[in-house]
Amino acid sequence: MKGRVVILGVLRGREAAALLVDGRLEDLLIDPGAAVPLAPGAILRGVVDRQMKGQGGVFLRLPGGEKGFLRETGGLAPGQAVLVQVSAGAEPGKAVPVSARLLFKSRYAIVTPDVPGLNVSRRIREAETRARLAEIAAAAMAGSTAGLILRSACAAAEAEEIAADIAQMRALAEAVLADLEGEPELLFDAPGPHEEAWRDWAEPAPDEVADAPGAMEAHGVEAALAALLTPRVALPIGAHMQIEPTRALVAVDVNTGSDHSPAAALKANIAAARELPRQLRLRGLGGQITIDFAPMAKKDRATLEQQLRAAFKGEAAETSLAGWTPLGNFELSRKRDRVPLAAILGGA
């Protein structure tokens, strides 16, 4: 069907949420369960273990015997308690990446204790609406030193609803910030898939929310999930790409199929560039990504790079396009903002 459809249900025994746009799966959230003790977004109290000279950070003791790595060292000493937020999923055998910059997110607002100032989403452009929301924010945050960002979903919400939402997030932030002393402890868990979907997919408003039993299967999400757990991704005109994560990087190989002409190579490469952001998002992949495009003329590189930049422009995860290597591959980096799908469902 046309439009945006949010599906809330269960996939392979785990709570899950899916976002379909015009019938195509665009985003997928699955509860990581025991595969990830500390999921991205969780806020906790850690204790400084030791500094890592030359790496610009410190190791932390985290709840459950986990180890964290914080890329900030200013004023930190061994044994000191520090509040941090899990910023990415940890690779097997590595410390959990954490940040000292806490974000308390809700449907309408983001409270930023370390970044003062009141801001309204740039997606809200009407001056009168921005002024109205700024007044609501100022009243709700009066007397607080924390910052606040009003999200785009506020544009269609009632003032009382926004104010109540801000008050709840402000109270949570203040309670967490006051709970500094003690041993490692989980203070605020990461949101589940249904909560995260309700929070982050509210704008633009979905045309349908499907939460009846069997909705995942009825909308083809189960079939799409099976495809995401295989390396091969079909592309138009018989081409395909292989996406294979390794411990060091994510390798992407683009193939034209039976047609080896220069025109087919460029078409396959452009199709891969347009599809890659969606595949990385759905598979939960990030870090260093190296793409071996199908052989093509160097004069076509500028065209392909333009397609890549356009494809990644709207991505929520921070992405940096590094460019071409001497061997003719293209490299980029993408923030690891999720747990890899294969890590969640590898044994499911």
Number of C-alpha atoms within 10 A of each C-alpha: 10 10 13 21 23 25 23 25 22 21 21 11 10 16 17 21 27 26 22 22 16 12 14 17 20 15 19 21 24 22 23 22 14 9 14 17 15 25 26 23 23 22 26 24 25 29 26 23 20 16 20 14 8 6 8 12 17 20 23 29 22 24 19 11 8 15 21 25 24 23 17 14 14 8 6 17 14 13 14 16 20 20 24 26 28 25 23 21 26 24 16 10 7 12 18 25 22 29 18 16 13 24 22 19 22 20 22 23 28 21 25 21 20 13 15 14 14 18 18 21 16 11 10 17 12 10 9 10 14 19 12 12 23 17 12 17 24 15 11 18 19 9 8 12 13 18 19 27 21 26 21 20 21 22 22 10 11 9 16 10 12 22 18 13 18 26 17 13 20 24 11 14 20 13 12 16 16 9 14 18 14 12 15 22 18 18 19 16 15 17 17 17 22 19 15 17 22 16 17 15 19 16 15 10 14 15 12 12 15 18 14 11 11 13 17 21 14 12 19 14 21 16 12 14 18 9 13 18 13 12 13 16 17 15 20 11 14 13 22 20 26 17 24 15 18 8 8 10 15 20 16 21 19 24 23 25 15 10 13 13 11 15 13 21 22 21 18 24 30 21 22 29 23 17 18 20 21 17 17 18 23 21 22 22 26 25 17 18 22 21 23 18 23 22 18 17 11 9 8 11 17 10 12 20 17 12 18 21 15 13 17 21 12 10 13 10 15 14 18 14 15 13 13 15 10 6 7 15 16 19 18 17 17 20 17 23 21 22 24 22 22 16 17 18 18 10 7 10
